[in-house]
């Protein structure tokens, strides 16, 4: 009888026990699937935030993020340029694998109506998380292409790469987008406009003189032809100056142009409001937000609340405005009680652009701290970027990790946290950061990292097992100009081939762990294992290059150049391509 009662009691308790078990399992699963906010600045140097040593630019909110989580001190961009770096970030793969690395001089897209972009067969972390039930949004800068064959196919658009919502710019914040800030095409104008006009002018004057002196009979048609050629060049030049801004600098919401050309008035505030509204719409479901700031890429801008308030001119104003925006997001998470269940990552797509100096001599680029070089080259200043992660429920606050990590690591990290299996049909170069962040591992999973200058393998980094050394070998280095400077000021950015670089045989070798400034290249005299180290690194590079199948070049001239039939233009009168639906919507809402 007692045994029967016991069995009956167990049977009655089984159902509640199972319910409790499933509830615990569901809660456990939810806790392992955090909300994810990935914040990317543009051209922010590692020496700019206070938590990385800056004493004069005020970044209390970025610093607050770092003090509440982990600060990575050797966090590396997979490329020192916007487009390839962001392609690597989104896919967890070196950009050369997807054709998003250029073999020519220009390494980023400059026209919205180019046909190149992130290939449709590439898998972004947004796609993986969307498949796992995450609501996904990209607010801010994209710079990974727009359309392929027609202006309505949107094959490279964020919404075709896993994002449910997009608000921002498809290209980048070029100086040409803001009147009075100059142009990134100055060198091109000299070669393609001013030089030809000078040649035509000298030819005209010479022929006219010879004709007047009777030394040569020049038909009148020749003069008209040369004048027509000069007029054509001048007309195309003026047309480019007039139309470039509206055709390439516009704001979109999903597939729709809402402001053309874009206005800089309270632009960061608008991005912040969009990000906040997305979070508020998704308090009951897991979400992925990529907040990709336009700051601090030139043209520099800031609202009235920040203009003239920093100690570093317009650049400092822009950094401090961006920091304010980060603070708004952090405050909102606290208000909604989402902070403990949200993983936040803050970084920059590459190092500061040290050559950014205005015509008045104002420094419009940031600081790379103690590190050499900057944007567009693979000296540490070009690729070592801020890397901050906070997840209060899981990651211990106040940590500092000095292990090599990459912006490619975000892909496998967030995929695993969301419960998404990694693609098995391709190589993923990133590594899961969580063992390092949780203290379960003391070493980075990257033994080797490869640094590309556009599509050219530029350098190799080796962190040997059971060693504190971090070796870095350069196959070539950029020729800084003027000689002795810290950048390529004559060309505005450093290029990757020909007379712009110096090749090294044997490669230039540094021990980054002892010489992070890269001032003292090693030699067989100073490093007894010199040739042995280089041999291991060369073999690693050879194995790596063997894993690179041939893929379509997204930066071929056919893909790179402007195509009229791909040009997006909001409905407007004539050929102006100008509208401001944001202003109209505000008027209607009043």
C-alpha angles and dihedrals in degrees: 000000000000090000091053091051090050092051090048091050091050091049091051092048094047097077097049089044092052091047091052090047093052092045090052090047092050092047090048091050091049091050090054091052103066127181107259128215117182113191118193124184120200119239093344110158122227087238094059106076119074092232088063093052108280110143101183110040109076113230104155094153097050087046090050089053091052095047089052095051144002128323114204110208097187100042112148136201113226088228134016093230132075105242100043092040092053092045089055091046093052097045105029088234136109106264092236087069092064098038090252094128121084128233091197134065098274112069101179135054114264101179130055089213095062116119095219122095147118103329118248091237092060116102118221126198086246090063092050094049094044088055088054092056099266120145106230134201139171115205118186131001125020108167094172100107136274119220140011114197106355133020090247100052092077089191094163096037119124090245088060090052101057105285120127093197136027130186119166144049126325095210126028141279100273124182087242089065093068118058113240096021097101128237140282088217097067094114090047091050090053093052102036102032117017097039094048090046090051091049092049091047094049090046091052094049093046094049091045091052093048090047093050092048091050092238093119134018109225117190115233090238090066091058092047091048092052091046090049091050091051091048091049093051091047093047093050090048094051091044090053091050091049100044105032095082099051093038095051109021109066141125123239136195107202104311097340128094108228102172126025116204096017119242121226092209107124089336095154090048090053092051090048093051091050091050092048093049091051090053092048091051091054106044091121098046133050112264141192116211121184106194104191110183125210087215129130102011113106132287085071118211141162137174125259091264090064106026112115094002102107132074092237104061121236092341093056090045090056094048092050092049090052090049089053089054091051087052092053090056092047091049091049092052089052092049092050092043091237099119096095092051097045127089110208123193124188124190146131126248091234142335127299120290099243094183092063101114121147125231086258092056095255114148107238095173128081137237128277091192115222093345127110124241128359146215115005097024135076100233106120092265090063099051109020104094139168112282117185127164128182130182107152096196093055113014120069112237125242099030126149120196122192099189125117110266132164138215084239088069092074091072098062092034097058092036091058093045090053092048094246118145114232117249111267097198096071142039115264109202097189123089130217108263098197098089088054094044094048093047093245089121129033096197135062116249088229109097090165130025124185123215118208129198098204103308095335119101100237108171144356127220119204125190102182120212113261092014135104092208121105110197122200122189123191119206089190137358132207119259104241115216131237088037110255094026126116098243149017098277096162092061097028091232133035118257128215109228149031120019091348093075141046117224119217126215108206095027120254107261129203135172100223092191090064101024108035090159089062093225101131116053112202126240136189087267095054097035116039091196092050098124093037091055093047091049092055091048093048091050090051090050091050092051090048095051090051088064093059111096119195111270134178112282107240089194098053112130089253091055097037104049124086116269116198093209091059095050115121117216130173117232107277141141118282118335096320098110089202130139140137112204091163090064091045092050091051091052092049092049093056 
